Amino acid sequence: MKDDYLERWIIKANNDLTVADHELCTSRKERVTEAICFHCQQAVEKYLKAFLIFHKQDFGKTHNLEYLLKLCS
């Protein structure tokens, strides 16, 4: 069960990167940089949470990357 939970976080993070990459491949005129930044932030957040889950570290409900990085270290 725990491996499945971890895998779902990684899949979601990968999906965020796919969306960001897709948006980066559009023409400059059609590119939405806010969406690229949002999905990159989301991917990083999910990868950090996956790392913490793997190491059995609780992180609560947060979107704070600095806090997550401190927990990871």
Helices and strands as residue ranges (DSSP letters): H 2-24, H 33-54, H 65-72
